[in-house]
Amino acid sequence: MPRTGRSICRLLRSLMISASLAFVFAGCLKNDIPYPRIQPDFLTMEADGLTKPAEINVNDRMVTLTFGEEVNIKAVDITSYTITEGAQLSKGNFDSPINLADYYICTLSLYQDYDWVIKGIQTIERYFTVENQVGAAIIDVGGRRVKVNVSSRDGGLKNVKVLTMKLGPVNSLTTPALEGETIDLTRPVEVKVVAYGEESIWTIIGEEVKSNVQTLRADAWTNVAWVYGNGIDGADNGVEYRLRGTQEWIKAPAAWVTNTGATFNARLVNLNPDTEYEARTYSGEEYGDEVRFTTGSIVQVPNTSLSSWSKNGSVWQPWGEGETPYWDTGNKGAATLGQSNVIPTNSTSSGTGQAAMLQTKFVGVGVIGKIAAGSVFIGSYLRTDGTNGVLQFGREFTERPTRLRGYFNYKTAPINKASAEYQNLIGEPDTCIVWCALIDSPEPFECRTNPKNKNLFDPSASYVVAYGKMQCGEDVPQYIPFDITLEYTATDRRPRYLLVVASSSKYGDYFTGGDGAVMCLDDLELMYDY
């Protein structure tokens, strides 16, 4: 075969092989590589009439907005929001007012779609009071009903004088206007409330009661109990208590009693833990029913002296060798760019044992890095996200302490590194902080500092049962005591988790602080009395 013919044959064979390989690879290289699963989140949200910052729950994908009662919750203006970088709002429209009287569903998209819920909460002050009323009126908002108990004395339900009434938001119109009028509550009375162009009919029902005092309940803590009752407004209302099995009743001092119209409560203190008591209310010369309650236990958490330490490579850990971790630090994150900035120290408040030394440092190489505040907390360091930490705050805890006390000293430093929102603090003295919280959420709190999915603790969040803090922005050369009072949102809520967090820089979560600020923390103790 001529050379030209052989060349053509070789060329044809090459083309056939290439075509075959292309066919094979085309069959093998189909696009079955899955997209990454990254949940896009709302990071911030602002709306007209908010009474506190938006509460963003990334686990439930819910944004809770709390409004004052002057806001028409059916026409809420979302003024601004931010979401995870690269995500988009693919369903929902914030360009016009939205109705938050019900859940508002929207969708964020980043590779996949994720539904989010916008929830509106509005607290409207409602009240209804009459003469000779026993206890507070029961106001059923959903059923638009008001039930009021009236003493059987002085005419009972036939001629009831209305003292105060407010059933709608501010600037609503109620007809007939009953304040100052005498009405017959032997049968239901209806009123019309008009607000934001909509009207609703409310029904007022009266019930005649023979006793002028009722013991409602007792909420028992450890050294403290709260007893609630109904009585006559303006009467001598109070509480008596005793150890179960004893005869003599102890009258709670007037300073322990809080009266709110016809309802009242007493805060009993100096009680014994793990002890059964009895209590009863009184109004004038009458007594309510007796209730029994048992106080809780005094529980201290492990290593509150912060004396137990061990090392994992270069990372200091606030627990001893072989011990179960209870506390943790941000050292695992700081050590990725430098060394541990929470370490044990022999300088203690008592002169024995060890304490925790928390240091704010710039960690990195040259100008590459960030400011890292020293932090110690109840919980665990979960992982490092780039150069950001993901922390789990909280351990299981169901008792109700009243205070956290301990000892600290502090050397402040001028703030020399700050995030964009705290640039105004540059040059100001740094501030240390210790805070304590009790929460009743299903899981411990996950703290994330990465701006893309930031999730920082909010003391005003709905899951917070109690919260208190101590902060200091000046030099404290020697150990001094501190005492944090826990403010409870309700006396009958039982927590699930205890959180204690200390940091050498208050705004360390925002990578804002003074290089060289140092806090020493020692001998923490939960207190259970007032």
KOLDRENTOR-250537 format. One record per residue (C-alpha): y, z, x; residue number from 0. Coordinates in nm, 4 decimals, decimal comma. Layout:
! residues N
Y_Z_X_NUM
...
This chain:
! residues 530
0,0000_0,0000_0,0000_0
0,3416_-0,0886_0,1373_1
0,5534_0,1983_0,2675_2
0,8044_0,1478_-0,0121_3
0,5321_0,1816_-0,2743_4
0,3973_0,5029_-0,1149_5
0,7494_0,6490_-0,1138_6
0,7891_0,5729_-0,4805_7
0,4526_0,7354_-0,5577_8
0,5446_1,0510_-0,3652_9
0,8768_1,0639_-0,5503_10
0,7005_1,0282_-0,8860_11
0,4493_1,3053_-0,7966_12
0,7382_1,5333_-0,6922_13
0,9189_1,4700_-1,0188_14
0,6015_1,5382_-1,2182_15
0,5369_1,8659_-1,0320_16
0,8986_1,9738_-1,0768_17
0,8821_1,8940_-1,4467_18
0,5548_2,0887_-1,4799_19
0,6967_2,3906_-1,2973_20
1,0121_2,3769_-1,5077_21
0,7954_2,3771_-1,8210_22
0,5904_2,6720_-1,6943_23
0,8942_2,8753_-1,5931_24
1,0688_2,7892_-1,9171_25
0,7728_2,9439_-2,0987_26
0,7694_3,2519_-1,8754_27
1,1430_3,3230_-1,8582_28
1,2180_3,3697_-2,2236_29
1,5065_3,6135_-2,2900_30
1,3141_3,9300_-2,3696_31
1,5163_4,1673_-2,1513_32
1,6501_4,4344_-2,3905_33
2,0178_4,5168_-2,4039_34
2,1047_4,8667_-2,2799_35
2,1322_5,1303_-2,5510_36
2,4721_5,2914_-2,5117_37
2,6078_5,4820_-2,8084_38
2,9773_5,4059_-2,8550_39
3,1783_5,7132_-2,9517_40
3,5136_5,8035_-3,0957_41
3,6960_5,9895_-2,8193_42
4,0167_6,0815_-3,0029_43
4,1617_6,0361_-3,3508_44
4,5021_6,1179_-3,4957_45
4,6134_6,1110_-3,8582_46
4,9226_6,2110_-4,0523_47
4,9114_6,5696_-4,1750_48
4,6415_6,7093_-3,9439_49
4,6545_7,0872_-3,9076_50
4,4352_7,0896_-3,5956_51
4,2875_6,8338_-3,3543_52
4,0096_6,6098_-3,4788_53
3,6615_6,7557_-3,4330_54
3,4313_6,4890_-3,2884_55
3,0556_6,5486_-3,3016_56
2,8861_6,2742_-3,0992_57
2,5360_6,3980_-3,1823_58
2,5907_6,3607_-3,5580_59
2,8373_6,0726_-3,5076_60
3,0932_6,2470_-3,7260_61
3,4700_6,2931_-3,6985_62
3,6081_6,5838_-3,9017_63
3,9783_6,5746_-3,9897_64
4,1448_6,8862_-4,1333_65
4,4605_6,8419_-4,3421_66
4,7254_7,0573_-4,4979_67
4,7439_7,0702_-4,8746_68
5,0584_6,8547_-4,8873_69
4,8504_6,5501_-4,7831_70
4,7024_6,3125_-5,0377_71
4,3483_6,3126_-4,9002_72
4,2675_5,9985_-5,1001_73
4,5214_5,7990_-4,8976_74
4,5095_5,9153_-4,5354_75
4,6894_5,7247_-4,2606_76
4,4904_5,7070_-3,9339_77
4,7719_5,6730_-3,6790_78
4,5669_5,6254_-3,3606_79
4,2162_5,6484_-3,2168_80
4,0302_5,5756_-2,8948_81
3,6664_5,4758_-2,8500_82
3,4191_5,4209_-2,5679_83
3,5323_5,1544_-2,3241_84
3,3973_4,8124_-2,4207_85
3,3169_4,9129_-2,7796_86
3,4811_4,7759_-3,0902_87
3,5320_4,8838_-3,4496_88
3,3168_4,6249_-3,6242_89
3,3191_4,7780_-3,9732_90
3,6037_4,9739_-4,1238_91
3,9784_4,9279_-4,1447_92
4,2335_5,1845_-4,0295_93
4,5311_4,9514_-4,0818_94
4,5727_5,0828_-4,4366_95
4,5226_5,4334_-4,5838_96
4,1608_5,5434_-4,6281_97
4,0051_5,7686_-4,8920_98
3,8672_6,0877_-4,7380_99
3,7916_6,2591_-5,0672_100
3,4441_6,1267_-4,9890_101
3,2780_6,0357_-4,6577_102
3,4267_5,7227_-4,4998_103
3,1642_5,5139_-4,3156_104
3,2636_5,2879_-4,0268_105
3,0713_5,1162_-3,7475_106
3,1239_5,1078_-3,3727_107
2,9475_4,8337_-3,1774_108
2,8454_4,8153_-2,8124_109
2,5303_4,6011_-2,7730_110
2,4051_4,7683_-3,0915_111
2,5784_4,8939_-3,4072_112
2,6244_5,2675_-3,4706_113
2,7524_5,4061_-3,7998_114
3,0061_5,6885_-3,7828_115
3,1260_5,9183_-4,0610_116
3,4913_6,0188_-4,1027_117
3,5022_6,3441_-4,2987_118
3,8148_6,4979_-4,4489_119
3,8615_6,8710_-4,5048_120
4,1548_7,0062_-4,6997_121
4,2166_7,3713_-4,7696_122
4,4239_7,4235_-5,0830_123
4,5392_7,7766_-5,1571_124
4,4355_7,8599_-5,5127_125
4,4778_8,1894_-5,6931_126
4,4838_8,3461_-6,0376_127
4,5705_8,7112_-6,1038_128
4,6236_8,9184_-6,4164_129
4,7042_9,2772_-6,5026_130
4,4089_9,5217_-6,4985_131
4,2065_9,2724_-6,2966_132
3,8900_9,3960_-6,1253_133
3,8238_9,2107_-5,8010_134
3,9328_8,8598_-5,7093_135
3,9080_8,5706_-5,9524_136
3,6197_8,3317_-5,8910_137
3,7635_7,9813_-5,8551_138
3,5068_7,7019_-5,8875_139
3,6862_7,3942_-5,7530_140
3,4045_7,1482_-5,8253_141
3,3624_7,2677_-6,1835_142
3,7373_7,3305_-6,2286_143
3,6726_7,6758_-6,3697_144
3,8353_8,0135_-6,3129_145
3,6543_8,3360_-6,3979_146
3,8447_8,6648_-6,3967_147
3,7135_9,0164_-6,4577_148
3,9380_9,2417_-6,6652_149
3,9050_9,6155_-6,7153_150
3,7891_9,7151_-7,0646_151
4,0756_9,9647_-7,0721_152
4,4281_9,8906_-7,1912_153
4,3382_9,6197_-7,4402_154
4,0637_9,4349_-7,2585_155
4,0666_9,0551_-7,3009_156
4,2837_9,0303_-7,6128_157
4,6242_9,0575_-7,4474_158
4,6066_8,9675_-7,0797_159
4,9274_8,9201_-6,8819_160
4,9058_8,6478_-6,6161_161
5,0752_8,7558_-6,2941_162
5,0253_8,4570_-6,0616_163
4,8569_8,1181_-6,0870_164
4,8168_7,8197_-5,8521_165
4,5253_7,5814_-5,9036_166
4,6500_7,2612_-5,7385_167
4,8144_7,1599_-5,4112_168
5,1810_7,2248_-5,3415_169
5,4138_7,0300_-5,5699_170
5,1437_6,9896_-5,8349_171
5,2422_7,0454_-6,1992_172
5,0460_7,2822_-6,4232_173
5,0875_7,2879_-6,8017_174
5,1137_7,5163_-6,9784_175
5,2778_7,7331_-6,7107_176
5,1099_8,0680_-6,7709_177
5,2740_8,2913_-6,5104_178
5,4411_8,5839_-6,6848_179
5,2783_8,4945_-7,0182_180
5,0295_8,7013_-7,2190_181
4,7170_8,5117_-7,3202_182
4,4040_8,5754_-7,5227_183
4,0957_8,5504_-7,2990_184
3,8435_8,6328_-7,5685_185
3,7922_8,2555_-7,5614_186
3,8404_7,9988_-7,2809_187
4,1916_7,8768_-7,2058_188
4,2567_7,5257_-7,0712_189
4,5409_7,4059_-6,8470_190
4,6222_7,0632_-6,7060_191
4,6960_7,0154_-6,3338_192
4,8644_6,6927_-6,2192_193
4,8701_6,6031_-5,8471_194
4,9355_6,2661_-5,6767_195
4,9337_6,0879_-6,0106_196
4,5924_6,2216_-6,1178_197
4,5280_6,4933_-6,3730_198
4,2448_6,7427_-6,4112_199
4,1625_6,9988_-6,6778_200
4,0869_7,3539_-6,5647_201
3,9171_7,6179_-6,7816_202
4,0022_7,9881_-6,7504_203
3,7339_8,2347_-6,8624_204
3,7702_8,6120_-6,8889_205
3,4986_8,8743_-6,8723_206
3,5429_9,2369_-6,9682_207
3,3907_9,4891_-6,7267_208
3,3377_9,8579_-6,7857_209
3,3484_9,9672_-6,4215_210
3,6705_9,9330_-6,2253_211
3,4948_9,9179_-5,8878_212
3,2152_9,7073_-5,7432_213
3,0392_9,7284_-5,4082_214
2,9853_9,3674_-5,3043_215
2,8024_9,3759_-4,9705_216
2,7761_9,5270_-4,6222_217
2,7687_9,3120_-4,3079_218
2,6026_9,5170_-4,0346_219
2,6677_9,4431_-3,6677_220
2,5642_9,6865_-3,3891_221
2,8196_9,9691_-3,3656_222
3,0262_9,8175_-3,6472_223
2,9740_9,7371_-4,0159_224
3,1968_9,5689_-4,2726_225
3,1776_9,6855_-4,6359_226
3,3368_9,4761_-4,9121_227
3,4373_9,5794_-5,2636_228
3,6367_9,5010_-5,5763_229
3,8732_9,7456_-5,7400_230
4,2005_9,7722_-5,9269_231
4,5022_9,6281_-5,7477_232
4,7284_9,9116_-5,6348_233
4,4685_10,1854_-5,6842_234
4,3291_10,4070_-5,4077_235
4,0537_10,1722_-5,2914_236
3,8183_10,2573_-5,0072_237
3,4686_10,3094_-4,8694_238
3,2420_10,6050_-4,7996_239
2,9299_10,5944_-4,5812_240
2,6528_10,8154_-4,4450_241
2,3313_10,8090_-4,2459_242
2,0435_10,7338_-4,4764_243
1,8624_11,0570_-4,5598_244
2,1719_11,2769_-4,5273_245
2,3732_11,4183_-4,8174_246
2,7336_11,4236_-4,7019_247
2,9483_11,1134_-4,7488_248
3,2058_11,0261_-4,4823_249
3,5305_10,8749_-4,6087_250
3,6505_10,5817_-4,4007_251
4,0069_10,6484_-4,2786_252
4,2808_10,4448_-4,4459_253
4,3430_10,2645_-4,1143_254
3,9944_10,1131_-4,1415_255
4,0590_9,9713_-4,4918_256
4,2233_9,6358_-4,5674_257
4,3425_9,5675_-4,9229_258
4,4040_9,2149_-5,0513_259
4,5070_9,2534_-5,4100_260
4,2079_9,3742_-5,6081_261
3,9614_9,3100_-5,3235_262
3,9238_9,5274_-5,0165_263
3,7025_9,5909_-4,7176_264
3,6497_9,8632_-4,4610_265
3,5579_9,8152_-4,0960_266
3,3301_10,1045_-4,0044_267
3,3180_10,1759_-3,6299_268
3,1386_10,4111_-3,3894_269
2,8067_10,3610_-3,5681_270
2,4718_10,4062_-3,3963_271
2,2706_10,0945_-3,3069_272
1,9339_10,0305_-3,4751_273
2,0145_10,2836_-3,7472_274
2,0001_10,2720_-4,1276_275
2,3095_10,3669_-4,3255_276
2,4280_10,3794_-4,6875_277
2,7738_10,2891_-4,8138_278
2,9641_10,2828_-5,1421_279
3,3072_10,1759_-5,2551_280
3,5548_10,3675_-5,4680_281
3,8659_10,2836_-5,6687_282
4,0616_10,5848_-5,7890_283
3,8050_10,8317_-5,9198_284
3,5297_10,5758_-5,9785_285
3,2481_10,4784_-5,7417_286
3,0622_10,1531_-5,6996_287
2,6915_10,1062_-5,6342_288
2,5374_10,2173_-5,3051_289
2,4207_9,9582_-5,0512_290
2,1935_10,0046_-4,7503_291
2,2279_9,8354_-4,4154_292
2,0715_9,8593_-4,0695_293
2,2767_9,8122_-3,7554_294
2,1742_9,5747_-3,4767_295
2,0792_9,6290_-3,1143_296
2,2773_9,6543_-2,7923_297
2,1709_9,3514_-2,5871_298
2,2915_9,2618_-2,2377_299
2,2159_8,9247_-2,0839_300
2,0449_8,8805_-1,7445_301
2,2403_8,8968_-1,4178_302
2,5745_9,0042_-1,5685_303
2,6470_9,1655_-1,2300_304
2,6174_8,8151_-1,0750_305
2,4261_8,9749_-0,7862_306
2,1151_8,7534_-0,7950_307
2,1380_8,4277_-0,5985_308
1,9120_8,1723_-0,4356_309
1,9518_7,8381_-0,2639_310
1,8042_7,4949_-0,3320_311
1,8880_7,2976_-0,0201_312
2,2663_7,3261_0,0098_313
2,3159_7,4195_-0,3562_314
2,3735_7,7855_-0,4421_315
2,2129_7,9025_-0,7702_316
2,3069_8,2198_-0,9676_317
1,9496_8,3476_-1,0003_318
1,7045_8,4980_-0,7562_319
1,3936_8,3361_-0,6121_320
1,1262_8,3164_-0,8822_321
1,3649_8,4350_-1,1567_322
1,4207_8,2482_-1,4825_323
1,7670_8,0868_-1,4767_324
2,0150_8,2159_-1,7318_325
2,3461_8,1308_-1,5648_326
2,4323_7,8102_-1,3803_327
2,7236_7,6523_-1,1944_328
2,8797_7,3129_-1,1355_329
2,7469_7,3159_-0,7783_330
2,5037_7,0293_-0,8321_331
2,7950_6,8044_-0,9165_332
3,0250_6,9341_-0,6419_333
2,7471_6,8962_-0,3846_334
2,7220_6,5217_-0,4490_335
3,0554_6,4816_-0,2666_336
3,0707_6,8020_-0,0657_337
2,9373_7,1568_-0,0690_338
2,8830_7,4252_-0,3320_339
3,2138_7,5607_-0,4587_340
3,0560_7,8607_-0,6341_341
2,8938_8,0958_-0,3854_342
2,7951_8,4625_-0,3650_343
3,0324_8,7070_-0,1996_344
2,9833_9,0606_-0,0716_345
3,3331_9,1511_-0,1908_346
3,2603_9,3263_-0,5204_347
3,4379_9,5538_-0,7672_348
3,1998_9,8429_-0,6975_349
3,1480_9,7907_-0,3248_350
2,7773_9,7183_-0,3732_351
2,5723_9,4103_-0,4510_352
2,7289_9,0675_-0,4769_353
2,9745_8,8822_-0,6979_354
3,0529_8,5177_-0,7733_355
3,3273_8,3400_-0,5784_356
3,4642_8,0348_-0,7625_357
3,6706_7,7914_-0,5569_358
3,8782_7,4900_-0,6546_359
3,8361_7,2206_-0,3898_360
3,9028_6,8540_-0,3357_361
3,5552_6,7142_-0,2790_362
3,5006_6,3721_-0,1254_363
3,5721_6,1684_0,1847_364
3,9321_6,0900_0,2786_365
4,1160_5,9989_-0,0397_366
3,7944_5,9112_-0,2248_367
3,6893_6,2010_-0,4469_368
3,8352_6,4373_-0,7026_369
3,9396_6,7964_-0,7539_370
3,6453_7,0195_-0,8516_371
3,7016_7,3612_-1,0062_372
3,4452_7,6299_-0,9342_373
3,2674_7,7242_-1,2571_374
2,9899_7,9604_-1,3581_375
2,8505_7,9654_-1,7107_376
2,5648_8,0748_-1,9327_377
2,3478_7,7659_-1,9712_378
2,2296_7,4921_-1,7384_379
2,3564_7,1931_-1,5417_380
2,1796_6,8975_-1,7033_381
2,2700_6,5986_-1,4894_382
2,5411_6,4146_-1,2986_383
2,6983_6,1117_-1,4665_384
2,8545_5,9198_-1,1778_385
3,0822_6,1868_-1,0345_386
3,1002_6,3748_-1,3651_387
2,8919_6,6652_-1,4856_388
2,6904_6,7013_-1,8052_389
2,6462_7,0724_-1,8788_390
2,4678_7,2683_-2,1472_391
2,6648_7,5756_-2,2532_392
2,4810_7,8595_-2,4253_393
2,1578_8,0557_-2,4533_394
1,9932_8,1905_-2,7679_395
2,1651_8,5054_-2,8930_396
2,1890_8,6546_-3,2433_397
2,3701_8,9875_-3,2002_398
2,7443_9,0251_-3,2629_399
2,9315_9,1822_-2,9722_400
3,2981_9,2641_-3,0178_401
3,4230_9,2216_-2,6609_402
3,3393_9,0946_-2,3129_403
3,4683_9,2954_-2,0230_404
3,4382_9,2605_-1,6482_405
3,6306_9,2516_-1,3193_406
3,8080_8,9709_-1,1368_407
4,0539_8,8910_-0,8609_408
4,2378_8,5653_-0,8086_409
4,4313_8,3705_-0,5500_410
4,6250_8,0914_-0,7161_411
4,7414_7,7669_-0,5521_412
4,9908_7,4979_-0,6518_413
4,8309_7,2304_-0,8694_414
4,8146_6,9227_-0,6459_415
4,5692_6,7036_-0,8371_416
4,6003_6,6252_-1,2068_417
4,4752_6,3801_-1,4658_418
4,7214_6,1537_-1,6446_419
4,7766_6,3932_-1,9343_420
4,8565_6,6887_-1,7045_421
5,0821_6,5256_-1,4469_422
5,3609_6,7584_-1,5625_423
5,1657_7,0512_-1,4096_424
5,1866_6,9195_-1,0521_425
5,3404_7,1929_-0,8372_426
5,2815_7,4676_-1,0958_427
5,0567_7,7661_-1,0084_428
4,6940_7,7108_-1,1032_429
4,5386_7,9325_-1,3732_430
4,1878_8,0797_-1,3855_431
4,0072_8,1389_-1,7122_432
3,7112_8,3296_-1,8568_433
3,6133_8,2566_-2,2145_434
3,3344_8,3760_-2,4428_435
3,2116_8,2230_-2,7668_436
2,9354_8,2630_-3,0226_437
2,8271_7,9497_-3,2094_438
2,5802_7,8732_-3,4886_439
2,5199_7,5026_-3,4238_440
2,1554_7,3860_-3,4173_441
2,1680_7,3255_-3,0409_442
2,3639_7,4629_-2,7432_443
2,6910_7,2863_-2,6693_444
2,6740_6,9815_-2,4421_445
2,9870_6,9532_-2,2267_446
3,0619_6,6106_-2,0769_447
3,3578_6,5424_-1,8481_448
3,3242_6,1646_-1,8143_449
3,6322_6,0125_-1,9846_450
3,4105_5,7432_-2,1392_451
3,2187_5,9950_-2,3520_452
3,4101_6,3194_-2,2983_453
3,2965_6,6141_-2,5079_454
3,4776_6,9424_-2,4369_455
3,4443_7,2727_-2,6176_456
3,6865_7,3243_-2,9073_457
3,7433_7,6918_-3,0013_458
3,8536_7,5848_-3,3504_459
3,5403_7,3795_-3,4256_460
3,3469_7,4563_-3,7423_461
3,0404_7,5801_-3,5513_462
3,2362_7,8556_-3,3723_463
3,1514_8,2030_-3,5043_464
3,3673_8,3968_-3,2565_465
3,5883_8,3215_-2,9569_466
3,8057_8,4982_-2,7019_467
3,9530_8,4262_-2,3589_468
4,1313_8,5727_-2,0567_469
4,3449_8,3642_-1,8223_470
4,5635_8,4444_-1,5236_471
4,8085_8,2279_-1,3313_472
4,9213_8,4644_-1,0584_473
4,7753_8,6316_-0,7510_474
4,5554_8,9349_-0,8160_475
4,4610_9,0563_-0,4655_476
4,2297_9,3409_-0,5733_477
3,9664_9,3542_-0,8440_478
4,1089_9,4573_-1,1810_479
3,9304_9,4912_-1,5161_480
3,9679_9,2449_-1,8011_481
3,8711_9,2898_-2,1648_482
3,8271_8,9928_-2,4009_483
3,8271_9,0668_-2,7742_484
3,6135_8,8276_-2,9766_485
3,7853_8,6991_-3,2900_486
3,5283_8,6229_-3,5628_487
3,5719_8,3549_-3,8276_488
3,3624_8,5569_-4,0757_489
3,1754_8,8862_-4,0635_490
2,8584_8,7549_-4,2316_491
2,7912_8,4593_-3,9976_492
2,5076_8,5186_-3,7538_493
2,5322_8,3258_-3,4254_494
2,2553_8,1282_-3,2588_495
2,3977_8,0951_-2,9070_496
2,6158_8,2926_-2,6676_497
2,8531_8,1052_-2,4356_498
3,0379_8,2555_-2,1377_499
3,2301_8,0236_-1,9053_500
3,4512_8,1089_-1,6061_501
3,6525_7,8642_-1,3966_502
3,8892_7,8921_-1,1019_503
4,1072_7,6246_-1,2703_504
4,1780_7,6311_-1,6442_505
4,2011_7,2522_-1,6651_506
3,9101_7,1812_-1,4340_507
3,7406_6,9816_-1,7125_508
4,0300_6,7370_-1,6744_509
4,0024_6,7331_-1,2932_510
4,3320_6,9177_-1,2710_511
4,3834_7,2086_-1,0334_512
4,5112_7,3482_-0,7088_513
4,3061_7,2951_-0,3938_514
4,2437_7,6460_-0,2576_515
4,2545_7,8473_-0,5822_516
3,9835_8,1153_-0,5644_517
3,8519_8,3511_-0,8320_518
3,5961_8,6284_-0,7829_519
3,4040_8,7504_-1,0888_520
3,1904_9,0638_-1,1128_521
3,0164_9,3137_-1,3408_522
3,0369_9,1516_-1,6844_523
2,9309_9,3525_-1,9887_524
2,9073_9,2836_-2,3603_525
3,0635_9,5573_-2,5735_526
2,9719_9,6249_-2,9363_527
3,2432_9,8553_-3,0701_528
3,6179_9,8500_-3,1283_529
